[in-house]
């Protein structure tokens, strides 16, 4: 019966209704239960029904799904390698060393800017803003109590730092998802993101330094929690400069524009080899950690929570999200829905500036509707990627813009998933949001760039 319907290109009205249908199904699913994997599968099912309505056979729709999923396979492979990397970095003492020396730098005079940067560094190393907030964030909140620094101000610095580190970390699932949804190479996306987030961090540091100066001479300082962490780390792990070699390798190779998978695999191998010499690890232990992650048993609750990370299996949820998202996008592309929407959008967009602003607005609209950063990246990313290629703008500009809007602001939107999480974990109310500066500063920088044309990179030949 379905094959008797002649397949056709949708009208603009049908394309808009189809996209709204898919978004609505995803929204209802997320509001019912915050399980993004299922929500995206149901969104894909809605896209299948649209395809049938337009006369496409199952074979056509299946081909669209597979073509779309093929675009996300590179990101899935990277995420699998990242799971292995995080596990071996902890096994070899890399993350422990950075945390140890970062905490030793804390003094009342520089607590706020140092805490902000410590959260950023932790988030870069473990690739998780949520993990950073739940571990380093809790430590810093305890120290702030002893210093007499307001909880809201401290929470703002913690969330800003954690969200920044997560967004520029090649180990982050959302960073990899954004690169996949926009067809951007991972390190191209990270470098592009630094153009906006780098100046944003510098401004935040200046503000936190200025605001925190009034608390510099606070008395009754209690660093008992920090001392217990430092003692536990130094007594359970061998901390040395050698443990910093694996992340240094990633940085050097990314600057040299070595493909992400190659750079991360080299870092994994080096971290595994070094863990044998620095921590006495075995080959069996390296293989086990690569699959299932590192399990910390120091007896210190915060440290064990922070260091129980990594492994291929920890990435499977994000791999499922990418597969479902790209399958959904593939169907919408195959049925001509995204093409019709873009053709009409491009009638009103004549300059790169307008396209960048439209991308930022799309991310914000989706985030306001869903409160979920992943969906706010997937739908605009799949929809707008061809427009950037047609206008010969590098897709890293799109990926950077989506992260600036969807991901960073998710930590400052009252009903955003990241914001709700931070409120619960840090035991703070919405009063922290005015002190969470980065999500508000970064979009201003992005808009200025769009108007003056700075960092609006041209597409590479193979992109256009």
C-alpha positions in Angstrom: 0.0 0.0 0.0 2.8 2.4 1.0 4.6 1.7 -2.3 1.6 2.8 -4.2 2.1 6.4 -3.0 4.4 8.4 -5.3 7.3 9.9 -3.4 7.6 13.7 -3.6 9.3 16.7 -2.3 7.5 18.3 0.7 6.1 21.8 0.6 7.4 24.4 3.0 4.4 23.9 5.2 4.8 20.2 5.3 8.6 20.5 6.0 7.9 22.8 9.0 5.1 20.6 10.3 7.4 17.5 9.9 10.3 19.1 11.9 7.9 20.4 14.6 6.4 16.9 14.9 9.8 15.3 15.4 10.8 18.0 17.9 7.5 17.6 19.8 7.9 13.9 20.1 11.4 14.4 21.5 10.1 17.1 23.9 7.3 15.0 25.2 9.6 12.0 25.7 12.2 14.1 27.6 9.6 15.8 29.8 8.1 12.4 30.6 11.5 10.8 31.5 14.9 12.4 31.0 16.3 9.6 28.8 17.7 11.2 25.7 18.5 7.9 23.9 14.9 6.8 23.9 13.6 10.2 23.0 15.8 10.4 19.9 14.8 6.9 18.8 11.1 8.0 19.1 12.0 11.1 17.2 13.5 8.9 14.5 10.3 6.9 14.4 8.3 10.1 13.9 10.6 10.9 11.0 10.0 7.5 9.5 6.2 8.2 9.5 6.8 11.5 7.8 8.8 9.6 5.1 6.0 7.2 4.6 3.5 10.1 4.3 5.7 11.6 1.5 5.7 8.3 -0.4 9.1 7.0 0.5 9.6 3.2 0.8 11.2 1.5 3.8 14.2 0.8 1.6 14.6 4.6 0.9 14.2 5.5 4.5 16.6 2.8 5.7 19.2 4.1 3.2 18.7 7.6 4.6 19.2 6.3 8.2 22.4 4.4 7.3 23.8 7.3 5.3 23.1 9.6 8.3 24.6 7.2 10.8 27.7 6.9 8.6 28.4 10.5 9.3 28.6 9.8 13.0 30.8 6.8 12.9 34.0 8.8 13.2 32.8 10.5 16.4 31.7 7.1 17.8 35.2 5.7 17.2 36.7 8.7 18.9 34.4 8.3 21.9 35.4 4.7 22.3 39.1 5.6 22.2 38.4 8.5 24.7 36.9 6.0 27.2 40.2 4.0 27.0 42.2 7.2 27.3 40.4 8.5 30.5 40.8 5.2 32.2 44.6 4.9 31.5 45.2 8.6 32.4 43.8 7.9 35.9 45.6 4.5 36.1 48.8 6.3 35.3 48.3 9.1 37.8 47.9 11.9 35.2 44.6 13.4 36.6 45.7 12.8 40.2 48.9 14.8 39.6 47.0 17.8 38.1 44.5 17.8 40.9 47.2 17.6 43.6 49.2 20.6 42.3 46.1 22.5 41.5 44.8 22.3 45.0 48.2 23.3 46.5 47.9 26.6 44.7 44.7 27.6 46.5 45.1 30.6 48.9 42.4 33.1 50.1 43.9 35.8 47.9 43.2 33.9 44.7 40.5 31.5 45.7 37.8 32.5 43.2 40.0 32.7 40.0 42.0 29.7 41.1 38.9 27.7 41.8 37.5 28.7 38.4 40.6 27.5 36.6 40.9 24.4 38.8 37.4 23.3 37.7 38.2 24.2 34.1 41.4 22.1 34.2 39.6 19.1 35.9 36.8 19.3 33.3 39.3 19.3 30.5 41.1 16.2 31.9 38.1 14.1 32.6 35.8 15.5 29.8 32.8 15.9 32.1 31.4 19.1 33.6 29.0 17.0 35.7 31.8 15.0 37.2 33.8 18.1 37.9 30.8 19.8 39.7 30.1 16.7 41.8 33.7 16.4 43.0 36.0 19.4 42.7 32.9 21.6 43.0 31.9 20.1 46.3 35.5 20.5 47.6 35.6 24.2 46.7 32.2 24.9 48.2 33.5 23.5 51.5 36.6 25.7 51.3 34.5 28.8 50.5 32.5 28.3 53.7 35.7 28.5 55.7 36.8 31.7 53.8 33.5 33.4 54.2 32.9 33.6 50.5 29.2 33.5 49.5 27.9 30.2 48.2 26.3 31.7 45.2 29.5 33.4 44.0 31.5 30.2 44.5 28.9 28.1 42.7 29.0 30.5 39.7 32.8 30.2 39.4 32.5 26.4 39.7 29.9 26.0 37.0 31.6 28.5 34.6 34.9 26.7 34.9 33.3 23.2 34.6 31.3 24.2 31.5 34.3 25.8 29.8 36.6 22.8 30.4 34.0 20.4 29.1 33.4 22.4 25.9 37.0 22.5 24.8 38.0 19.1 26.0 38.6 16.5 23.2 37.5 13.9 25.9 34.0 15.4 26.3 31.0 13.6 24.9 29.2 16.9 24.0 32.3 18.2 22.2 32.4 15.1 20.1 28.7 15.1 19.5 28.8 18.7 18.2 31.7 17.9 15.9 29.8 14.9 14.5 26.5 16.7 14.1 28.1 19.5 12.1 30.6 17.4 10.1 33.6 19.0 11.7 36.9 17.4 12.6 37.3 17.2 16.4 40.4 19.3 16.8 39.1 21.9 14.3 36.1 22.3 16.5 38.2 22.6 19.7 40.5 25.2 18.1 37.5 27.2 16.8 35.8 27.0 20.2 38.9 28.5 21.8 38.5 31.7 19.8 35.3 32.5 21.7 35.9 30.7 25.0 39.6 31.8 25.4 38.8 35.6 25.6 35.7 34.7 27.7 37.9 32.9 30.2 40.3 35.8 30.4 37.4 38.2 31.1 36.0 35.8 33.8 39.4 35.5 35.5 39.6 39.3 35.7 36.1 39.6 37.1 36.5 36.8 39.7 39.9 38.3 40.7 38.3 41.7 41.2 35.2 40.4 43.0 37.1 37.9 45.2 39.7 40.6 46.3 37.3 41.7 49.1 37.5 38.3 50.7 41.3 38.0 50.4 41.9 38.7 54.1 39.1 36.5 55.4 39.9 34.7 58.7 39.0 31.4 60.1 40.3 29.6 57.0 39.7 25.8 57.1 41.7 23.8 54.5 41.2 20.5 56.3 39.3 19.0 53.4 42.1 20.0 51.0 44.8 18.6 53.2 42.9 15.3 53.5 42.7 15.1 49.7 46.3 16.0 49.2 47.4 13.4 51.7 45.2 10.7 50.2 46.5 11.4 46.7 50.1 11.4 47.6 49.8 8.2 49.7 47.9 6.2 47.1 49.6 7.3 43.9 53.0 8.2 42.6 52.8 11.7 41.4 55.5 13.0 39.1 56.1 15.0 36.0 56.2 11.8 33.9 52.4 11.4 34.5 51.8 14.6 32.5 53.3 13.2 29.3 50.0 11.7 27.9 48.0 15.0 27.9 51.0 16.8 26.6 51.1 14.4 23.7 47.5 15.2 22.9 48.1 18.9 23.0 51.2 18.7 20.7 49.6 16.4 18.2 46.4 18.6 18.1 48.6 21.6 17.3 50.3 19.6 14.6 46.8 18.8 13.2 47.2 15.0 13.6 43.8 13.3 13.3 42.0 12.9 16.6 41.8 9.1 16.6 45.6 8.8 16.0 46.5 11.4 18.6 44.2 9.8 21.3 45.5 6.3 20.5 49.1 7.4 20.9 48.1 9.1 24.2 46.4 5.9 25.4 49.4 3.7 24.5 51.8 6.1 26.2 49.6 6.4 29.3 49.4 2.7 29.5 53.1 2.2 29.2 53.9 4.9 31.7 51.4 3.5 34.2 53.5 0.3 34.4 56.5 2.4 35.5 54.8 5.1 37.6 52.1 3.1 39.3 53.1 -0.5 38.9 50.2 -1.4 36.6 50.0 -4.6 34.7 49.1 -5.2 31.0 45.9 -7.0 32.2 45.1 -4.0 34.3 45.5 -1.6 31.3 43.2 -3.7 29.2 40.6 -4.0 31.9 40.7 -0.2 32.6 40.4 0.4 28.8 37.2 -1.5 28.7 35.5 -0.8 32.1 37.3 2.3 33.4 39.3 2.9 36.6 37.7 2.1 39.9 39.2 4.0 42.8 39.3 2.5 46.3 41.3 5.0 48.4 38.6 5.2 51.0 38.2 9.0 50.5 34.6 9.5 49.1 35.3 12.6 47.0 38.5 11.2 45.5 36.9 7.8 44.7 33.9 9.6 43.1 36.3 11.7 40.9 38.6 9.0 39.9 36.1 6.2 39.1 35.9 7.2 35.5 36.6 6.1 31.9 36.4 2.9 29.9 34.7 2.0 26.6 31.5 1.0 28.3 31.1 4.5 29.9 30.8 5.9 26.3 28.1 3.6 25.0 25.2 5.9 26.0 26.7 8.8 24.1 27.4 6.5 21.1 23.7 5.5 21.1 22.7 9.2 21.2 24.9 9.9 18.2 23.6 6.9 16.3 19.9 7.9 16.9 20.5 11.6 16.2 22.3 10.9 12.9 19.7 8.3 11.9 17.0 10.9 12.5 18.9 13.5 10.5 19.5 11.1 7.7 15.8 10.5 7.3 15.0 14.2 7.3 17.6 14.8 4.7 16.6 11.8 2.5 13.0 13.0 2.5 14.0 16.5 1.5 12.7 18.2 4.6 15.9 19.8 5.6 16.6 20.8 2.0 13.2 22.6 1.7 13.8 24.4 5.1 17.3 25.5 4.1 16.2 26.7 0.6 13.6 29.0 2.2 16.0 30.1 5.0 18.7 31.0 2.5 16.2 33.4 0.7 16.4 35.6 3.8 20.1 35.0 4.7 22.6 36.7 2.4 25.6 37.2 4.7 27.7 34.9 6.9 26.8 37.2 9.8 23.1 36.4 9.4 23.8 32.7 9.2 25.8 32.7 12.4 23.2 34.7 14.2 20.5 32.3 13.0 22.5 29.4 14.2 22.9 31.0 17.7 19.2 31.8 17.8 18.3 28.2 16.8 20.4 26.8 19.6 18.8 29.1 22.2 15.3 28.4 21.0 15.8 24.6 21.2 17.5 25.0 24.6 14.6 27.1 26.0 12.1 24.5 24.8 13.9 21.4 25.9 16.4 22.5 28.6 18.7 19.8 27.1 21.9 20.7 25.4 22.3 17.6 23.3 19.0 18.0 21.4 19.8 21.8 21.0 23.0 20.7 19.2 21.6 17.8 17.1 18.6 19.4 15.4 20.2 22.8 14.4 23.4 21.1 13.6 21.9 18.6 11.1 19.6 21.4 9.7 22.2 24.2 9.2 25.4 22.2 8.2 24.6 22.4 4.4 23.9 26.1 4.6 27.4 26.7 6.0 28.9 24.6 3.2 26.8 26.4 0.5 28.1 29.8 1.9 31.6 28.4 2.0 32.0 28.9 5.7 34.0 26.3 7.7 31.7 24.1 9.7 33.8 24.7 12.8 32.1 28.1 13.0 28.7 26.4 13.2 29.9 23.9 15.8 31.5 26.7 17.9 28.2 28.7 17.7 26.1 25.8 18.7 28.3 25.0 21.7 28.3 28.7 22.7 24.6 28.8 22.7 23.3 25.4 23.7 26.1 23.9 25.9 27.4 26.9 27.9 24.0 28.4 28.5 22.6 25.1 29.7 24.6 25.7 32.9 22.9 29.1 33.5 19.3 28.4 32.3 17.2 27.8 35.4 15.5 24.7 33.9 18.5 23.5 31.9 19.7 20.0 32.8 23.2 21.2 33.7 21.8 24.0 35.9 19.3 21.8 37.7 22.2 19.3 38.3 24.5 22.0 39.7 21.8 23.3 42.0 21.1 19.9 43.5 24.8 18.8 43.8 26.1 22.1 45.2 23.0 22.8 47.3 22.5 26.3 46.0 19.5 28.1 44.5 19.1 30.2 41.3 21.1 33.0 43.0 24.3 31.5 41.6 23.3 32.3 38.0 24.3 36.0 37.9 27.8 34.9 39.0 28.1 32.3 36.3 29.7 34.8 33.9 31.0 32.7 31.0 27.6 31.6 29.5 26.7 35.3 29.2 30.1 36.6 28.0 30.8 34.0 25.3 27.7 34.8 23.2 28.5 38.5 23.2 32.0 37.6 21.9 30.4 35.3 19.2 28.0 38.1 18.1 30.8 40.6 17.9 32.9 38.2 15.8 29.9 37.7 13.5 29.4 41.4 12.9 33.1 42.2 12.3 33.8 39.0 10.4 36.6 37.8 12.7 37.2 34.1 13.0 34.6 33.4 10.3 36.9 30.8 8.7 36.5 29.9 5.0 35.5 26.3 4.2 38.3 24.0 3.1 38.0 22.8 -0.5 36.6 19.4 0.4 33.9 21.0 2.5 32.5 23.3 -0.1 
